Amino acid sequence: MSRLFRAVIMGPPGSGKGTISERIARGFGLQHLSSGDFVRENIAASTEAGNLAKTYIEKGLLVPDHVMTRLLLPRLEAMTRHSWILDGFPRTLAQAEALNSTCELDVVISLNIPLETLKERLSHRWIHPASRRVYNMCFNPPRVQGVDDITGEPLIQQEDDKPEALVARLRHYKDVAKPVIDLYKAKGILHTFSDTDTDHIWPYISSLLSAKIPADRLDAQRASTH
C-alpha cells in the first residue's frame, strides 16, 4: 500500500490558501480539509466544541487553541487512510504541536504575499455572517451581487477586512505564525512561495508536489478518488 501524503498550507488572511488548496486537491487527488469548514459544520450541528467556538466567534474573538484542537483532531484521527491538504490549521505553535502528536506531515507550504496585494484582495471580500461563507468580488462573486447564493441573505464586509484593520491582523498573523514556521523549517518540510498572483505561484507549488509525491502514491491516491 502506498504511504499517505499529508500537507499543510499557511498564509495570512487573503493569501489564497483556499484557492491553492482546491487546486492541489483536484490536481493531486488529495482531500482538501478546511478548518473553517470544520468550525462551521460543528456550529451547525451544535456539537459541544461547535457551541464553544460560536461563543468566541460571536464576540469577534479568535477561537482558542484548546477549542480548535477539539474540533480538528478527532476528524484527522478518523482519516487514517486518506491523504490530505489542510488549510487554516495549525495557526499557533500549540496547535502545531497538537497536530504533530496526531500525524506526520510531509510538506508545509507557506504563502508570503505582499501587504498591498492582501489589502487589495480583502477589500473585495464579503461574507455571509450566519454561515461564514466567503465571496470575493474578483475571484468568486455571488450569483446575485450582495446576497448569499444559498440563503439569499445579505452579505457584509467584515470590519477587520477593511484596510485600516488589516495591518494589525497581518502583524498578529506574523507574530503567531513565526514559531510555527520556525518549527517546520527546523523539520526541513517548509516551502515558502512569494508573489502577488496565485497563478504565478501555482506552477512552483505543482512542481514541488510532483517531486514530493512518488508516482505510485499519486496513482493509488487518484484511483481511490474515482
For each residue, the residues with C-beta under 8 A, 3 or more apart:
1: 220
2: 214 216 217 219 220 221
3: 217
4: 81 82 83 217
5: 28 30 83 106 107 212 213 217 221
6: 83 84 86 103 104 105 106
7: 24 30 84 85 86 105 106 107 108 109 209
8: 85 86 87 89 90 99 105 107 108 109 184
9: 17 20 21 24 85 86 87 108 109 110 111
10: 17 108 109 110 111 177 180 181
11: 15 16 17 110 111 112 113
12: 15 111 113 118 169 170 173 174 177
13: 118 122 161 166 169 170 173
14: 113 117 118 121 122 125 161 166
15: 11 12 111 113 118
16: 11 19 20 111 113 121 198 201
17: 9 10 11 20 21 87 88 111
18: 21 22 34 87 134
19: 16 22 23 139 198
20: 9 16 17 23 24 109 111 198 201 202 205
21: 9 17 18 24 25 32 34 85 87
22: 18 19 25 26 32
23: 19 20 26 27 202 205 206
24: 7 9 20 21 27 28 30 32 85 205 209
25: 21 22 28 29 30 31 32 85
26: 22 23
27: 23 24 206 209
28: 5 24 25 209 213 218 221 222
29: 25 83 218 221 222 224 225
30: 5 7 24 25 83 84 85 221
31: 25 79 82 83 84 85
32: 21 22 24 25 84 85 87
33: 37 38 75 76 79 84 85 86 87
34: 18 21 37 38 87 88
35: 38 39 68 71 72 86 87 88 89
36: 39 40 87 88 132
37: 33 34 40 41
38: 33 34 35 41 42 71 72 75
39: 35 36 42 43 50 53 57 63 68 71 132
40: 36 37 43 44 131 132
41: 37 38 44 45 50
42: 38 39 45 47 49 50 53 71
43: 39 40 46 50 51 53 54 57
44: 40 41 50 131
45: 41 42 50
46: 43 50 51
47: 42 50 51
48: 51 52
49: 42 52 53 67 70 71
50: 39 41 42 43 44 45 46 47 53 54 71
51: 43 46 47 48 54 55
52: 48 49 55 56 67 70
53: 39 42 43 49 50 56 57 63 67 68 71
54: 43 50 51 57 58
55: 51 52 58 59
56: 52 53 59 61 62 63 64 67
57: 39 43 53 54 60 61 63 132
58: 54 55
59: 55 56
60: 57 160
61: 56 57
62: 56 91
63: 39 53 56 57 67 68 71
64: 56 67 68
65: 68 69 92 94 95 98
66: 69 70
67: 49 52 53 56 63 64 70 71
68: 35 39 53 63 64 65 71 72 89 91 95
69: 65 66 72 73 94 95 98
70: 49 52 66 67 73 74
71: 35 38 39 42 49 50 53 63 67 68 74 75
72: 35 38 68 69 75 76 89 95 99
73: 69 70 76 77 98 99 102
74: 70 71 77 78
75: 33 38 71 72 78 79
76: 33 72 73 79 86 99 102 103
77: 73 74 80 102
78: 74 75
79: 31 33 75 76 82 84
80: 77
81: 4
82: 4 31 79
83: 4 5 6 29 30 31 217 221
84: 6 7 30 31 32 33 79
85: 7 8 9 21 24 25 30 31 32 33
86: 6 7 8 9 33 35 76 89
87: 8 9 17 18 21 32 33 34 35 36
88: 17 34 35 36 91
89: 8 35 68 72 86 95 99
90: 8 93 95 96 98 99 180
91: 62 68 88 95 176 177 180
92: 65 95 96 176 179 180
93: 90 96 97 179 180 183
94: 65 69 97 98
95: 65 68 69 72 89 90 91 92 98 99 180
96: 90 92 93 99 100 180 183 184
97: 93 94 100 101
98: 65 69 73 90 94 95 101 102
99: 8 72 73 76 89 90 95 96 102 103 105
100: 96 97 103 104 105
101: 97 98
102: 73 76 77 98 99
103: 6 76 99 100
104: 6 100
105: 6 7 8 99 100 108 184 187 189
106: 5 6 7 189 212
107: 5 7 8 189 191 208 209 212
108: 7 8 9 10 105 184 189 190 191
109: 7 8 9 10 20 191 193 205 208
110: 9 10 11 181 184 190 191 192 193
111: 9 10 11 12 15 16 17 20 192 193 194 201
112: 11 192 193 194
113: 11 12 14 15 16 117 118 194 195 196
114: 117 118 194 196
115: 118 119 166 167 170
116: 119 120
117: 14 113 114 120 121 196
118: 12 13 14 15 113 114 115 121 122 166 170
119: 115 116 122 123 163 166
120: 116 117 123 124
121: 14 16 117 118 124 125 136 138
122: 13 14 118 119 125 161 162 163 166
123: 119 120 161 162 163
124: 120 121 136 137 138 139
125: 14 121 122 134 135 136 137 157 158 161
126: 134 135 136 137 142 146 155 156 157
127: 132 133 134 135 155 156 157 158
128: 131 132 133 135 148 150 151 153 155
129: 132 156
130: 151 153
131: 40 44 128 148 150 151
132: 36 39 40 57 127 128 129
133: 127 128 148 149 150
134: 18 125 126 127
135: 125 126 127 128 140 141 142 155
136: 121 124 125 126 139 140 141
137: 124 125 126 141
138: 121 124 141
139: 19 124 136
140: 135 136
141: 135 136 137 138 145
142: 126 135 145 146 147 148 149 155
143: 149
144: 147 149 152
145: 141 142
146: 126 142 154 155
147: 142 144 152 153 154 155
148: 128 131 133 142 151 152 153 154 155
149: 133 142 143 144
150: 128 131 133
151: 128 130 131 148
152: 144 147 148
153: 128 130 147 148
154: 146 147 148
155: 126 127 128 135 142 146 147 148
156: 126 127 129
157: 125 126 127 161 162
158: 125 127 161 162
159: 162 165
160: 60 165 166 169
161: 13 14 122 123 125 157 158 165 166
162: 122 123 157 158 159 165 166
163: 119 122 123 166 167
164: 167
165: 159 160 161 162 168 169
166: 13 14 115 118 119 122 160 161 162 163 169 170
167: 115 163 164 170 171
168: 165 171 172
169: 12 13 160 165 166 172 173
170: 12 13 115 118 166 167 173 174
171: 167 168 174 175
172: 168 169 175 176
173: 12 13 169 170 176 177
174: 12 170 171 177 178
175: 171 172 178
176: 91 92 172 173 179 180
177: 10 12 91 173 174 180 181
178: 174 175 181 182
179: 92 93 176 182 183
180: 10 90 91 92 93 95 96 176 177 183 184
181: 10 110 177 178 184 185 190
182: 178 179 185 186
183: 93 96 179 180 186 187
184: 8 96 105 108 110 180 181 187 189 190
185: 181 182 188 190
186: 182 183
187: 105 183 184 190
188: 185
189: 105 106 107 108 184
190: 108 110 181 184 185 187
191: 107 108 109 110 205 208
192: 110 111 112
193: 109 110 111 112 201 204 205
194: 111 112 113 114 201
195: 113 198 200 201
196: 113 114 117 200
197: 200 201
198: 16 19 20 195 201 202
199: 202
200: 195 196 197 203
201: 16 20 111 193 194 195 197 198 204 205
202: 20 23 198 199 205 206
203: 200 206 207
204: 193 201 207 208
205: 20 23 24 109 191 193 201 202 208 209
206: 23 27 202 203 209 210
207: 203 204 210 211
208: 107 109 191 204 205 211 212
209: 7 24 27 28 107 205 206 212 213
210: 206 207 213
211: 207 208
212: 5 106 107 208 209
213: 5 28 209 210 217 218 221
214: 2 217 218
215: 218 219
216: 2 219 220
217: 2 3 4 5 83 213 214 220 221
218: 28 29 213 214 215 221 222
219: 2 215 216 222 223
220: 1 2 216 217 223 224
221: 2 5 28 29 30 83 213 217 218 224 225
222: 28 29 218 219 225 226
223: 219 220 226
224: 29 220 221
225: 29 221 222
226: 222 223
